[in-house]
């Protein structure tokens, strides 16, 4: 939840910069206070789930955007 609220606040700050929202709106988005380690997941995927994710990503990798500036601009 904290990460999502932080991301939302950054977006609202950008909206403030382009006068799309009222000034200081981002100050109303307050992230929750978390103890150290609370903003991390401790859930592990089992091997079958991990293999399924990898297979999916490999199948659809061709539809992904380029990952480096040189690959999108045609220069190497």
C-alpha positions in Angstrom: 0.0 0.0 0.0 2.8 2.4 0.8 4.5 2.0 -2.5 1.3 2.6 -4.4 0.5 5.7 -2.4 4.0 7.0 -3.0 3.6 6.4 -6.7 0.3 8.2 -6.7 1.8 11.2 -4.9 4.6 11.5 -7.5 2.0 11.5 -10.2 -0.1 14.1 -8.5 3.0 16.3 -8.1 3.5 16.1 -11.8 -0.1 17.1 -12.3 0.5 20.1 -10.0 3.5 21.0 -12.1 1.4 21.2 -15.3 -1.5 22.9 -13.5 -3.8 19.9 -14.0 -4.9 19.8 -10.3 -5.1 22.3 -7.4 -1.8 23.2 -5.8 -0.7 21.1 -2.8 -3.1 18.3 -3.6 -0.2 15.8 -3.3 0.2 16.8 0.4 -3.2 15.1 1.0 -1.9 11.7 0.0 -0.2 10.5 3.1 1.5 7.1 3.0 1.0 4.8 6.0 3.8 4.6 8.6 5.4 1.2 8.5 7.9 -0.5 10.7 11.1 -1.7 9.1 10.5 -4.8 7.0 6.7 -4.2 6.7 7.0 -3.0 3.1 8.4 -6.3 1.9 6.7 -9.5 0.9 7.6 -12.8 2.4 5.6 -15.0 0.0 7.5 -17.4 -2.1 6.4 -18.9 -5.4 6.6 -22.7 -5.7 8.6 -24.1 -8.6 5.5 -24.9 -10.7 4.2 -21.3 -10.4 7.6 -19.8 -11.2 8.0 -22.0 -14.2 4.5 -20.9 -15.4 5.5 -17.3 -15.1 8.7 -17.8 -16.9 7.0 -19.7 -19.7 4.4 -16.9 -20.1 7.1 -14.2 -20.2 9.1 -16.1 -22.7 6.0 -16.6 -24.9 5.1 -12.9 -25.0 8.6 -11.4 -24.9 8.4 -10.5 -28.6 5.5 -8.1 -27.8 7.5 -6.2 -25.3 8.9 -2.7 -25.8 12.7 -2.4 -26.4 14.7 -2.3 -23.2 17.6 -0.2 -24.3 17.7 3.2 -26.1 19.9 1.8 -28.9 17.3 -1.0 -29.7 14.5 1.5 -30.2 16.5 4.0 -32.3 18.0 1.5 -34.7 21.6 2.2 -33.7 24.0 -0.4 -32.3 
